[in-house]
Amino acid sequence: MPTLFNRYNNQRCLIFDESGNLGNSGRYFVIACIDTHNYKALHNIIKKKLGVAKQLFQELACLHSNEIKAKDAYPCVKYHILECIANKDLSISYIVADLKYIKPALLEDKNILYNYLMKLLIDNLVSEKDNNTVLNLICDNHTTKIASGNSFEEYIKLHLIYEKDYDINLNVVYMDSDDRNAYPIQAADYVANALYGWYEYGDKIYYNQFKSKVYNALKFPYRNFGK
């Protein structure tokens, strides 16, 4: 078994991915988080189910080495993957930004906006109860199209360890979603895609598969959101 699983075994992992874009098209931008202490179990079920999907739909297998992105997946694949995620021991949190009400100056600096949205979400997930523990923040490294990895890592460590004064062993990890160890990132991709479909297009069929697992649902900016 890869040492990656041993490293995360029984440790808390917050696994992030996003859907939508910051200002180019569409009204909403979503960051989703899967919160779990069992990275291995989530990895194994997504790897197994996507493997079956690739055997059934070989045209999808040709797109990437190890992943089938949610945006490329057939409805039956998305539905089943989300159903499997909902059956695992985890919780889901997310923040959705209504870009219509975000100041243009903030949209121009996508790095700052992305980091700020991540901070708002993480502040609702991390507390003094996490002191003296290991916390792994696992992100898709394609997110660096928006924000440099170092920028976010420094930003969130400064916030949690110095501003919040938490005594946490904090690891910020970037993974390629097509990596053979990154199936949980793919799980977060399916969750984020389902949430985006709900907010952008009013389609709740995929969201309904995991809505019972939602722990935090944040809207930004709250005052005018969706109007």
Order of alpha helices (4+ residues) and beta strands (2+ residues): alpha-beta-beta-alpha-alpha-alpha-beta-alpha-alpha-beta-alpha-beta-alpha-beta
